[in-house]
Amino acid sequence: MQKPKSIIFAFLAATFYAINVPFSKLLLNHVGATTMAALLYLGAGIGIGILSLFAKKEQSARLDRKDLPFVVGMIVLDIAAPIFLMLGISYGSSSNASLLGNFEIVATTIIALVVFKETVSRRLWAAIALITISSILLSFEGADSLRFSYGSLYVLVATVCWGFENNCTRNISSKSTYEIVVLKGIFSGLGSLVIAFIKRETMPQLTYIALALLLGFAAYGLSIFLYVRAQNTLGAAKTSAYYAVAPFIGVFLSFVFLKERPTGMYLTALAVMIAGTALVVADTLLLRSVF
């Protein structure tokens, strides 16, 4: 029974993360982009901090001084990434931003290859090529236009930031999950909030602040929490494979709640992205079965 439960956790983690883009799009009508990014991470940090008070004591070691460079890198990148994502969502469509989120796979893999000398299989190289092609198609405003979409550019920059952040976090992933998430949420959120004050963004009404904090708790906090719980049983590779459905859930929610309609180019990019993601999942599950 433990494995089916963990698979459900993995899909729930993907679903919670997927609601971020379409519901952030709605809230951005009332909340500034940088303030929104701050509230999302603060919601995650505060929510998981409260959960940790009622959780069983973790067996994992706590962070120490030698982890400081990775912790600082993680926090700085987690300040930048959601700000760029919120800007991308505000300039472009939610469905576009959701699908472009898969470029994080490309960024994370390339950085791991170049910086950490990890090996990349032929199947994964093919997946990287397909996801990159899809991302290029999504980055232009239409089939009859060669104008680059600034919304897509911001989302791509966000995925690259998260690609670097993933590689920082992987170096401290054996340490306390609660501690990592709380530090990430509180300090990244406060950093974004300082930038929002410098930009003189107007603070939203309390109702929208509460909604943004709640969204951050679910989309970032609970997503990470459930992801880790699934990972304990399924392992990192299989959990990542199940988590790959998140962008497509985001696309579906964008069509349903925001009434967005796909163009012909979008549908072409969607098909290419599905093929690339399928290769990532196949490569991940086959790798897991070998080891």
ROMI-689041 format. One line per 4 residues: number of its first residue (from 1); their letters; for each residue x, y, z of N, C-alpha, C. Coordinates in nm, 2 decimals. Each point is the difference from the previous one (the first is absolute). Layout:
N
NUM	A	X Y Z X Y Z X Y Z | ...
This chain:
291
1	MQKP	0.08 -0.12 0.00 -0.08 0.12 0.00 0.08 0.13 0.00 | 0.13 -0.02 0.04 0.08 0.12 0.01 0.03 0.06 -0.13 | 0.03 -0.08 -0.10 0.03 0.05 -0.14 -0.11 0.07 -0.06 | -0.13 -0.05 -0.01 -0.11 0.07 -0.06 -0.02 0.14 0.07
5	KSII	0.01 0.00 0.14 -0.01 0.12 0.07 0.10 0.11 -0.04 | 0.12 -0.05 -0.02 0.11 0.09 -0.04 -0.02 0.05 -0.14 | -0.06 -0.08 -0.09 -0.03 0.04 -0.14 -0.11 0.11 0.01 | -0.09 -0.02 0.08 -0.11 0.11 0.02 0.07 0.13 0.05
9	FAFL	0.09 -0.01 0.10 0.07 0.11 0.05 0.07 0.08 -0.11 | 0.07 -0.08 -0.09 0.08 0.06 -0.11 -0.10 0.08 -0.10 | -0.11 -0.06 -0.03 -0.10 0.06 -0.09 -0.06 0.13 0.07 | -0.02 -0.02 0.13 -0.06 0.12 0.08 0.10 0.11 0.00
13	AATF	0.13 -0.03 0.02 0.11 0.10 -0.01 0.00 0.07 -0.13 | -0.01 -0.07 -0.11 -0.01 0.06 -0.13 -0.12 0.08 -0.02 | -0.11 -0.04 0.05 -0.13 0.08 -0.01 0.01 0.13 0.08 | 0.05 -0.01 0.12 0.02 0.12 0.08 0.09 0.10 -0.07
17	YAIN	0.11 -0.05 -0.06 0.09 0.09 -0.06 -0.07 0.06 -0.13 | -0.08 -0.08 -0.07 -0.06 0.04 -0.12 -0.10 0.12 0.02 | -0.06 0.01 0.11 -0.10 0.10 0.02 0.07 0.14 0.01 | 0.13 0.00 0.02 0.07 0.13 0.02 -0.02 0.10 -0.11
21	VPFS	0.03 -0.05 -0.12 -0.01 0.10 -0.12 -0.14 0.05 -0.03 | -0.10 -0.08 -0.02 -0.13 0.05 -0.03 -0.06 0.09 0.11 | 0.02 -0.04 0.13 -0.06 0.08 0.11 0.08 0.12 0.03 | 0.13 0.00 -0.03 0.08 0.12 0.01 -0.04 0.10 -0.10
25	KLLL	-0.03 -0.05 -0.12 -0.05 0.09 -0.11 -0.12 0.07 0.04 | -0.09 -0.06 0.07 -0.12 0.07 0.05 0.03 0.10 0.11 | 0.09 -0.04 0.09 0.04 0.09 0.11 0.08 0.12 -0.04 | 0.07 -0.01 -0.11 0.09 0.10 -0.05 -0.09 0.12 -0.05
29	NHVG	-0.13 -0.01 -0.01 -0.08 0.11 -0.04 -0.02 0.09 0.13 | 0.04 -0.05 0.11 -0.02 0.08 0.13 0.13 0.02 0.08 | 0.11 -0.08 -0.04 0.13 0.00 0.07 0.11 0.02 -0.09 | 0.10 0.09 0.03 0.12 0.02 -0.08 0.08 -0.13 -0.01
33	ATTM	0.07 -0.01 -0.12 0.07 -0.12 -0.03 0.11 -0.04 0.11 | 0.08 0.10 0.05 0.10 -0.03 0.10 -0.06 -0.03 0.13 | -0.11 0.08 0.04 -0.07 -0.03 0.12 -0.06 -0.14 0.00 | -0.05 -0.04 -0.11 -0.06 -0.13 -0.02 0.10 -0.11 0.02
37	AALL	0.12 0.02 -0.06 0.11 -0.10 0.02 0.04 -0.01 0.15 | 0.00 0.11 0.07 0.04 0.01 0.14 -0.11 -0.08 0.08 | -0.13 0.03 -0.02 -0.10 -0.06 0.08 -0.01 -0.16 -0.03 | 0.03 -0.04 -0.12 0.00 -0.14 -0.03 0.10 -0.08 0.09
41	YLGA	0.12 0.06 0.00 0.11 -0.07 0.08 -0.02 0.01 0.15 | -0.05 0.12 0.04 -0.03 0.02 0.14 -0.11 -0.10 0.05 | -0.10 -0.02 -0.09 -0.11 -0.10 0.03 0.06 -0.14 0.02 | 0.09 -0.03 -0.09 0.06 -0.14 0.01 0.08 -0.01 0.13
45	GIGI	0.09 0.10 0.03 0.08 0.00 0.12 -0.08 -0.01 0.13 | -0.10 0.09 0.01 -0.08 0.01 0.12 -0.08 -0.13 0.01 | -0.06 -0.04 -0.10 -0.08 -0.12 0.00 0.07 -0.13 0.04 | 0.12 -0.02 -0.06 0.08 -0.12 0.03 0.06 0.02 0.14
49	GILS	0.03 0.12 0.04 0.05 0.02 0.14 -0.10 -0.04 0.10 | -0.13 0.03 -0.02 -0.10 -0.04 0.09 -0.02 -0.15 0.00 | 0.00 -0.06 -0.12 -0.01 -0.15 -0.01 0.12 -0.07 0.08 | 0.12 0.06 -0.01 0.11 -0.06 0.07 -0.02 -0.01 0.15
53	LFAK	-0.08 0.09 0.05 -0.02 0.00 0.15 -0.08 -0.12 0.04 | -0.07 -0.06 -0.09 -0.09 -0.12 0.03 0.06 -0.13 -0.06 | 0.11 0.01 -0.07 0.06 -0.11 -0.06 0.09 -0.08 0.09 | 0.02 -0.13 -0.03 0.09 -0.08 0.07 0.15 0.05 -0.02
57	KEQS	0.08 -0.02 0.09 0.14 0.05 -0.01 0.07 -0.07 -0.11 | 0.06 0.08 -0.09 0.07 -0.05 -0.12 0.13 -0.07 0.04 | 0.04 -0.10 -0.07 0.13 -0.07 0.02 0.11 0.07 -0.07 | -0.04 0.09 -0.10 0.10 0.06 -0.08 0.08 0.10 0.08
61	ARLD	0.13 0.02 -0.04 0.09 0.10 0.06 -0.05 0.14 -0.03 | 0.04 0.09 0.09 -0.04 0.14 -0.02 0.11 0.07 -0.09 | -0.03 0.11 -0.06 0.10 0.07 -0.08 0.11 0.05 0.09 | 0.12 0.01 -0.06 0.11 0.05 0.08 0.08 0.10 -0.09
65	RKDL	0.11 0.05 0.05 0.07 0.11 -0.06 0.05 -0.03 -0.14 | 0.04 -0.12 -0.03 0.05 -0.04 -0.13 -0.11 0.00 -0.11 | -0.13 0.00 0.05 -0.11 0.00 -0.09 -0.03 0.15 -0.04 | 0.06 0.10 0.06 -0.04 0.14 -0.01 0.00 0.04 -0.15
69	PFVV	0.11 -0.02 -0.08 0.00 0.04 -0.14 -0.12 -0.05 -0.08 | -0.04 -0.12 0.03 -0.12 -0.06 -0.08 -0.13 0.06 0.05 | -0.01 0.02 0.13 -0.12 0.06 0.06 -0.02 0.15 -0.05 | 0.11 0.07 0.00 0.00 0.14 -0.06 -0.04 0.00 -0.14
73	GMIV	0.06 -0.09 -0.08 -0.03 -0.01 -0.14 -0.14 -0.04 -0.03 | -0.05 -0.09 0.08 -0.14 -0.04 -0.01 -0.10 0.11 0.03 | 0.03 0.08 0.10 -0.09 0.11 0.04 0.00 0.11 -0.10 | 0.12 0.04 -0.05 0.01 0.10 -0.10 -0.07 -0.03 -0.13
77	LDIA	0.02 -0.13 -0.04 -0.06 -0.05 -0.13 -0.15 -0.01 0.02 | -0.05 -0.03 0.12 -0.14 -0.01 0.03 -0.06 0.14 0.02 | 0.08 0.10 0.01 -0.06 0.14 0.00 -0.02 0.04 -0.15 | 0.10 -0.03 -0.08 -0.01 0.04 -0.14 -0.10 -0.08 -0.08
81	APIF	0.00 -0.14 0.01 -0.09 -0.08 -0.08 -0.15 0.03 0.00 | -0.06 0.01 0.12 -0.14 0.03 0.00 -0.04 0.14 -0.04 | 0.10 0.09 0.01 -0.03 0.14 -0.05 -0.01 0.00 -0.15 | 0.10 -0.07 -0.06 0.00 -0.01 -0.15 -0.13 -0.08 -0.04
85	LMLG	-0.03 -0.11 0.07 -0.12 -0.07 -0.04 -0.13 0.08 0.01 | -0.01 0.08 0.11 -0.12 0.08 0.01 -0.01 0.11 -0.11 | 0.12 0.05 -0.03 0.01 0.10 -0.12 -0.05 -0.07 -0.13 | 0.05 -0.12 -0.02 -0.03 -0.08 -0.11 -0.15 -0.02 -0.01
89	ISYG	-0.06 -0.04 0.11 -0.15 -0.03 0.00 -0.08 0.13 -0.02 | 0.05 0.11 0.05 -0.07 0.13 -0.01 0.00 0.05 -0.15 | 0.11 -0.03 -0.07 0.01 0.04 -0.14 -0.05 -0.10 -0.10 | 0.00 -0.13 0.04 -0.05 -0.10 -0.10 -0.11 -0.08 0.06
93	SSSN	-0.03 -0.11 -0.07 -0.12 -0.09 0.04 0.05 -0.10 0.10 | -0.10 -0.04 0.08 0.03 -0.10 0.11 0.03 -0.14 -0.06 | -0.07 -0.04 -0.11 0.03 -0.13 -0.06 0.14 0.00 -0.06 | 0.05 0.11 -0.06 0.13 0.01 -0.06 0.10 -0.01 0.11
97	ASLL	-0.02 0.07 0.11 0.10 0.00 0.11 0.01 -0.14 0.07 | -0.12 -0.07 0.01 0.00 -0.13 0.06 0.08 -0.10 -0.09 | -0.02 0.01 -0.13 0.08 -0.10 -0.08 0.14 0.04 -0.01 | 0.04 0.13 0.00 0.14 0.04 0.00 0.07 -0.05 0.12
101	GNFE	-0.07 -0.02 0.11 0.06 -0.05 0.13 0.08 -0.12 -0.02 | -0.03 -0.08 -0.10 0.08 -0.12 -0.03 0.14 0.02 -0.04 | 0.03 0.13 -0.04 0.14 0.03 -0.04 0.09 -0.01 0.12 | -0.06 0.00 0.12 0.08 -0.02 0.12 0.08 -0.13 0.00
105	IVAT	-0.06 -0.10 -0.07 0.06 -0.13 -0.02 0.13 0.01 -0.07 | -0.01 0.08 -0.11 0.12 0.03 -0.09 0.11 0.07 0.08 | -0.04 0.11 0.07 0.09 0.08 0.07 0.07 -0.08 0.11 | -0.07 -0.07 0.08 0.05 -0.08 0.11 0.10 -0.11 -0.06
109	TIIA	-0.04 -0.06 -0.11 0.09 -0.11 -0.05 0.13 0.06 -0.06 | -0.01 0.11 -0.08 0.12 0.06 -0.05 0.10 0.05 0.10 | -0.06 0.06 0.11 0.08 0.05 0.11 0.07 -0.11 0.07 | -0.08 -0.11 0.02 0.06 -0.12 0.07 0.11 -0.06 -0.08
113	LVVF	-0.02 0.00 -0.14 0.11 -0.05 -0.09 0.12 0.08 0.01 | -0.01 0.13 -0.02 0.11 0.09 -0.01 0.07 0.02 0.14 | -0.07 0.02 0.10 0.05 0.04 0.13 0.04 -0.13 0.08 | -0.09 -0.10 0.00 0.02 -0.11 0.09 0.05 -0.13 -0.08
117	KETV	0.02 0.02 -0.13 0.05 -0.11 -0.09 -0.09 -0.13 0.01 | -0.13 0.02 0.01 -0.09 -0.11 0.00 -0.01 -0.05 -0.15 | -0.03 -0.13 -0.01 -0.01 -0.06 -0.14 -0.15 0.02 -0.04 | -0.02 0.02 -0.13 -0.13 0.02 -0.06 -0.02 -0.10 -0.11
121	SRRL	-0.10 -0.08 0.00 -0.03 -0.11 -0.09 -0.04 0.06 -0.14 | 0.00 -0.08 -0.10 -0.04 0.04 -0.13 -0.15 0.03 0.00 | -0.08 -0.08 0.07 -0.14 0.03 0.01 -0.03 0.14 0.07 | 0.08 0.03 0.10 -0.02 0.13 0.06 0.04 0.11 -0.09
125	WAAI	0.11 -0.02 -0.08 0.04 0.10 -0.09 -0.11 0.03 -0.10 | -0.07 -0.11 -0.05 -0.11 0.02 -0.09 -0.12 0.07 0.06 | -0.02 -0.03 0.13 -0.10 0.07 0.08 0.03 0.15 0.01 | 0.12 0.03 0.03 0.05 0.14 0.01 -0.02 0.08 -0.13
129	ALIT	0.03 -0.07 -0.11 -0.02 0.06 -0.14 -0.15 0.03 -0.02 | -0.09 -0.10 0.03 -0.14 0.02 -0.03 -0.06 0.11 0.09 | 0.04 0.00 0.13 -0.05 0.10 0.09 0.05 0.14 -0.04 | 0.12 0.01 -0.04 0.06 0.13 -0.05 -0.08 0.05 -0.12
133	ISSI	-0.02 -0.09 -0.10 -0.08 0.03 -0.12 -0.14 0.06 0.04 | -0.06 -0.08 0.09 -0.14 0.05 0.04 0.01 0.13 0.07 | 0.10 0.03 0.08 0.02 0.12 0.07 0.02 0.12 -0.10 | 0.08 -0.03 -0.11 0.02 0.10 -0.10 -0.14 0.04 -0.07
137	LLSF	-0.08 -0.11 -0.03 -0.13 0.03 -0.06 -0.09 0.08 0.09 | 0.01 -0.03 0.13 -0.08 0.07 0.09 0.04 0.15 0.03 | 0.13 0.02 -0.04 0.06 0.13 0.03 -0.04 0.11 -0.10 | -0.07 -0.04 -0.11 -0.04 0.10 -0.10 -0.15 0.02 0.01
141	EGAD	-0.04 0.12 -0.03 -0.14 0.05 0.03 -0.10 -0.06 -0.09 | 0.04 -0.06 -0.11 -0.10 -0.07 -0.09 0.06 -0.05 -0.13 | -0.07 -0.08 -0.07 0.06 -0.06 -0.12 0.03 0.10 -0.11 | -0.07 0.11 0.00 0.02 0.11 -0.10 0.09 0.11 0.05
145	SLRF	0.06 -0.02 0.12 0.09 0.10 0.06 0.13 -0.06 0.04 | 0.11 0.08 -0.02 0.13 -0.04 0.05 0.04 0.08 0.12 | -0.10 0.07 0.06 0.04 0.08 0.12 0.01 -0.09 0.12 | 0.11 0.02 0.07 0.02 -0.09 0.12 -0.09 0.05 0.11
149	SYGS	-0.06 -0.09 0.07 -0.09 0.03 0.11 0.08 0.02 0.13 | -0.01 0.13 0.05 0.07 0.03 0.13 -0.05 -0.09 0.11 | -0.13 -0.03 0.00 -0.05 -0.09 0.11 0.07 -0.13 0.00 | 0.02 -0.06 -0.12 0.07 -0.13 -0.01 0.15 0.02 0.04
153	LYVL	0.06 0.11 -0.03 0.14 0.02 0.04 0.01 0.00 0.15 | -0.09 0.07 0.07 0.01 0.01 0.14 -0.02 -0.14 0.06 | -0.09 -0.08 -0.05 -0.02 -0.13 0.05 0.12 -0.09 -0.02 | 0.06 0.01 -0.12 0.13 -0.08 -0.02 0.11 0.04 0.09
157	VATV	0.01 0.13 0.03 0.10 0.05 0.10 -0.03 -0.06 0.13 | -0.12 -0.01 0.04 -0.04 -0.06 0.13 0.04 -0.15 0.00 | -0.02 -0.07 -0.11 0.03 -0.14 0.00 0.15 -0.02 0.01 | 0.08 0.08 -0.06 0.14 -0.01 0.01 0.05 0.03 0.15
161	CWGF	-0.06 0.10 0.06 0.03 0.03 0.14 -0.04 -0.13 0.09 | -0.11 -0.06 -0.03 -0.04 -0.12 0.08 0.09 -0.11 -0.04 | 0.05 -0.01 -0.12 0.10 -0.10 -0.03 0.13 0.01 0.08 | 0.05 0.12 0.02 0.11 0.02 0.09 -0.04 -0.03 0.14
165	ENNC	-0.12 0.04 0.04 -0.04 -0.02 0.14 -0.01 -0.15 0.03 | -0.05 -0.08 -0.10 -0.02 -0.14 0.02 0.14 -0.06 0.03 | 0.10 0.05 -0.07 0.14 -0.06 0.02 0.06 0.05 0.13 | -0.04 0.12 0.05 0.04 0.04 0.13 -0.06 -0.09 0.11
169	TRNI	-0.13 -0.02 -0.02 -0.08 -0.08 0.10 0.04 -0.14 0.01 | 0.04 -0.06 -0.12 0.04 -0.14 0.00 0.12 -0.02 0.09 | 0.08 0.10 0.03 0.12 -0.02 0.08 -0.03 0.01 0.15 | -0.12 0.04 0.04 -0.04 0.00 0.14 -0.13 -0.09 0.02
173	SSKS	-0.04 -0.08 -0.11 -0.13 -0.07 0.01 0.00 -0.11 0.11 | 0.12 -0.04 0.05 0.00 -0.10 0.10 -0.03 0.06 0.14 | 0.00 0.13 0.01 -0.03 0.07 0.12 -0.15 0.02 0.03 | -0.03 0.06 0.11 -0.14 0.01 0.05 -0.09 0.07 -0.11
177	TYEI	-0.10 -0.07 -0.05 -0.09 0.05 -0.10 -0.08 0.12 0.05 | -0.05 -0.01 0.12 -0.07 0.11 0.06 0.08 0.13 0.01 | 0.13 -0.02 0.05 0.09 0.11 0.01 0.03 0.07 -0.13 | 0.02 -0.08 -0.11 0.03 0.05 -0.13 -0.12 0.08 -0.05
181	VVLK	-0.12 -0.06 0.01 -0.12 0.07 -0.06 -0.04 0.12 0.08 | 0.02 0.00 0.13 -0.03 0.12 0.08 0.10 0.11 -0.03 | 0.13 -0.03 0.00 0.10 0.10 -0.04 -0.03 0.06 -0.14 | -0.02 -0.10 -0.09 -0.03 0.04 -0.14 -0.12 0.10 -0.01
185	GIFS	-0.11 -0.04 0.07 -0.12 0.08 -0.01 0.01 0.13 0.07 | 0.05 0.00 0.13 0.00 0.13 0.07 0.10 0.10 -0.06 | 0.12 -0.04 -0.02 0.11 0.09 -0.04 -0.02 0.04 -0.15 | -0.04 -0.09 -0.09 -0.03 0.03 -0.13 -0.12 0.10 -0.01
189	GLGS	-0.10 -0.03 0.08 -0.12 0.09 0.00 0.03 0.14 0.05 | 0.08 0.00 0.11 0.04 0.13 0.05 0.09 0.08 -0.10 | 0.09 -0.07 -0.07 0.08 0.06 -0.10 -0.08 0.07 -0.11 | -0.10 -0.08 -0.05 -0.09 0.05 -0.10 -0.08 0.12 0.05
193	LVIA	-0.04 -0.01 0.13 -0.08 0.11 0.06 0.08 0.13 0.01 | 0.13 -0.01 0.03 0.08 0.12 0.00 0.01 0.06 -0.14 | 0.02 -0.09 -0.10 0.00 0.06 -0.14 -0.13 0.06 -0.04 | -0.11 -0.06 0.05 -0.14 0.06 -0.03 -0.01 0.14 0.06
197	FIKR	0.06 0.02 0.13 -0.01 0.13 0.06 0.09 0.10 -0.07 | 0.12 -0.05 -0.05 0.09 0.09 -0.07 -0.07 0.05 -0.13 | -0.07 -0.10 -0.07 -0.08 0.04 -0.12 -0.12 0.08 0.03 | -0.04 0.01 0.13 -0.11 0.08 0.04 -0.13 -0.06 -0.06
201	ETMP	-0.01 -0.13 0.01 -0.12 -0.07 -0.04 -0.10 0.02 0.11 | -0.13 0.03 -0.04 -0.11 0.02 0.10 -0.03 -0.13 0.07 | -0.01 0.00 0.13 -0.04 -0.12 0.07 -0.15 -0.03 -0.03 | -0.03 -0.13 -0.03 -0.14 -0.03 -0.03 -0.08 0.00 0.13
205	QLTY	-0.13 -0.02 -0.02 -0.10 -0.01 0.11 0.03 -0.13 0.07 | -0.04 -0.01 0.13 0.03 -0.11 0.09 -0.06 -0.13 -0.06 | -0.11 0.01 -0.07 -0.07 -0.12 -0.06 0.10 -0.06 -0.10 | 0.06 0.08 -0.09 0.09 -0.05 -0.10 0.13 -0.05 0.06
209	IALA	0.05 0.07 0.11 0.12 -0.05 0.07 -0.03 -0.14 0.05 | -0.11 -0.02 0.07 -0.04 -0.13 0.05 0.00 -0.11 -0.11 | -0.07 0.04 -0.11 -0.01 -0.10 -0.11 0.14 -0.04 -0.06 | 0.08 0.10 -0.01 0.14 -0.02 -0.06 0.08 -0.09 0.10
213	LLLG	-0.01 0.03 0.13 0.07 -0.09 0.10 -0.05 -0.14 0.00 | -0.13 -0.02 -0.02 -0.06 -0.13 0.00 0.04 -0.07 -0.13 | 0.00 0.07 -0.11 0.05 -0.06 -0.13 0.15 -0.04 0.02 | 0.08 0.08 0.06 0.14 -0.04 0.02 0.02 -0.12 0.08
217	FAAY	-0.08 -0.01 0.11 0.00 -0.11 0.09 -0.03 -0.13 -0.08 | -0.10 0.00 -0.08 -0.04 -0.11 -0.08 0.09 -0.03 -0.12 | 0.03 0.10 -0.08 0.07 -0.02 -0.13 0.15 -0.02 0.03 | 0.06 0.06 0.10 0.14 -0.02 0.03 0.02 -0.09 0.12
221	GLSI	-0.07 0.04 0.11 0.03 -0.07 0.13 -0.05 -0.15 0.00 | -0.13 -0.02 -0.02 -0.06 -0.13 0.00 0.06 -0.09 -0.12 | 0.02 0.07 -0.11 0.06 -0.07 -0.11 0.14 -0.07 0.03 | 0.08 0.08 0.06 0.13 -0.05 0.04 -0.01 -0.10 0.11
225	FLYV	-0.09 0.02 0.10 -0.02 -0.09 0.11 -0.05 -0.14 -0.05 | -0.09 0.00 -0.09 -0.05 -0.13 -0.06 0.10 -0.06 -0.09 | 0.07 0.08 -0.07 0.11 -0.05 -0.09 0.10 -0.08 0.08 | 0.04 0.06 0.12 0.10 -0.07 0.08 -0.05 -0.13 0.06
229	RAQN	-0.13 0.01 0.04 -0.06 -0.12 0.06 -0.01 -0.12 -0.11 | -0.03 0.04 -0.12 0.00 -0.10 -0.11 0.14 -0.05 -0.03 | 0.09 0.09 0.01 0.14 -0.04 -0.04 0.06 -0.10 0.10 | -0.05 0.00 0.13 0.05 -0.09 0.10 -0.03 -0.14 -0.04
233	TLGA	-0.11 -0.03 -0.07 -0.03 -0.13 -0.04 0.03 -0.03 -0.15 | -0.03 0.09 -0.09 0.02 -0.02 -0.14 0.15 0.02 -0.05 | 0.07 0.09 0.08 0.13 0.04 -0.05 -0.01 0.13 -0.08 | 0.11 0.07 -0.02 0.00 0.13 -0.07 -0.04 -0.02 -0.14
237	AKTS	0.05 -0.10 -0.07 -0.03 -0.01 -0.15 -0.14 -0.02 -0.03 | -0.07 -0.10 0.06 -0.14 -0.03 -0.03 -0.09 0.12 0.05 | 0.03 0.06 0.11 -0.08 0.11 0.04 0.01 0.12 -0.10 | 0.12 0.02 -0.05 0.01 0.11 -0.10 -0.08 -0.04 -0.13
241	AYYA	0.00 -0.12 -0.03 -0.08 -0.05 -0.12 -0.15 0.03 0.02 | -0.05 -0.03 0.11 -0.14 0.02 0.03 -0.03 0.16 0.00 | 0.10 0.07 0.06 -0.01 0.14 0.01 -0.01 0.08 -0.13 | 0.05 -0.07 -0.11 0.01 0.06 -0.13 -0.14 0.04 -0.06
245	VAPF	-0.10 -0.05 0.06 -0.14 0.03 -0.05 -0.04 0.14 0.04 | 0.07 0.07 0.09 -0.04 0.13 0.06 -0.03 0.10 -0.11 | 0.09 0.02 -0.10 -0.03 0.11 -0.10 -0.13 -0.03 -0.08 | -0.03 -0.12 -0.02 -0.12 -0.04 -0.08 -0.12 0.02 0.08
249	IGVF	0.00 -0.02 0.13 -0.11 0.03 0.09 -0.02 0.15 0.00 | 0.11 0.08 0.00 -0.01 0.14 0.00 -0.07 0.05 -0.13 | 0.04 -0.06 -0.11 -0.06 0.03 -0.13 -0.15 -0.02 0.00 | -0.04 -0.12 0.05 -0.14 -0.03 0.01 -0.08 0.10 0.09
253	LSFV	0.06 0.03 0.11 -0.07 0.10 0.09 -0.01 0.14 -0.06 | 0.10 0.03 -0.08 0.00 0.13 -0.07 -0.12 0.01 -0.10 | -0.02 -0.12 -0.07 -0.11 0.00 -0.10 -0.13 0.00 0.07 | -0.01 -0.07 0.12 -0.13 -0.01 0.07 -0.04 0.13 0.07
257	FLKE	0.10 0.06 0.08 -0.03 0.11 0.09 0.02 0.14 -0.07 | 0.10 0.00 -0.09 0.03 0.13 -0.06 -0.06 0.01 -0.14 | -0.06 -0.10 -0.05 -0.07 -0.01 -0.13 0.10 0.04 -0.12 | 0.13 -0.04 0.02 0.10 0.03 -0.10 -0.02 -0.10 -0.11
261	RPTG	0.02 0.04 -0.13 -0.02 -0.08 -0.11 0.14 -0.02 -0.08 | 0.04 -0.12 -0.02 0.13 -0.03 -0.07 0.00 0.04 -0.14 | 0.11 0.05 -0.05 0.02 0.02 -0.14 0.06 -0.12 -0.07 | 0.01 0.00 -0.13 0.05 -0.12 -0.07 0.15 -0.02 0.04
265	MYLT	0.08 0.11 0.01 0.14 -0.02 0.04 0.01 -0.05 0.14 | -0.10 0.04 0.09 0.01 -0.05 0.14 -0.03 -0.15 0.00 | -0.10 -0.05 -0.08 -0.03 -0.14 0.00 0.12 -0.08 -0.06 | 0.07 0.06 -0.10 0.12 -0.07 -0.05 0.11 -0.01 0.11
269	ALAV	0.02 0.11 0.07 0.10 0.00 0.11 -0.04 -0.09 0.11 | -0.13 -0.01 0.03 -0.05 -0.09 0.10 0.03 -0.15 -0.03 | -0.02 -0.03 -0.13 0.03 -0.14 -0.05 0.15 -0.03 0.02 | 0.08 0.09 -0.04 0.15 -0.02 0.01 0.04 -0.01 0.14
273	MIAG	-0.06 0.09 0.09 0.03 -0.01 0.14 -0.04 -0.13 0.07 | -0.12 -0.05 -0.04 -0.04 -0.13 0.05 0.10 -0.11 -0.04 | 0.05 0.00 -0.12 0.09 -0.10 -0.05 0.13 0.01 0.08 | 0.05 0.13 0.02 0.12 0.02 0.08 -0.01 -0.05 0.14
277	TALV	-0.12 0.04 0.06 -0.02 -0.04 0.14 -0.01 -0.15 0.02 | -0.06 -0.07 -0.10 -0.02 -0.14 0.00 0.14 -0.07 0.00 | 0.10 0.06 -0.08 0.13 -0.05 0.00 0.07 0.01 0.13 | -0.02 0.12 0.07 0.05 0.02 0.13 -0.05 -0.10 0.10
281	VADT	-0.13 -0.03 -0.01 -0.06 -0.10 0.09 0.05 -0.14 -0.02 | 0.01 -0.03 -0.13 0.06 -0.13 -0.04 0.14 -0.02 0.05 | 0.08 0.10 -0.03 0.14 0.00 0.05 0.01 -0.01 0.15 | -0.08 0.07 0.07 0.00 0.00 0.15 -0.04 -0.14 0.05
285	LLLR	-0.11 -0.06 -0.05 -0.05 -0.12 0.05 0.10 -0.12 -0.04 | 0.05 0.01 -0.12 0.10 -0.11 -0.04 0.13 0.01 0.08 | 0.04 0.12 0.03 0.12 0.02 0.08 -0.02 -0.06 0.14 | -0.12 0.02 0.05 -0.04 -0.05 0.14 0.00 -0.15 0.00
289	SVF	-0.06 -0.06 -0.11 -0.01 -0.14 -0.01 0.14 -0.07 -0.01 | 0.10 0.07 -0.06 0.13 -0.05 -0.01 0.07 -0.01 0.13 | -0.02 0.11 0.08 0.07 0.01 0.13 -0.09 -0.05 0.12
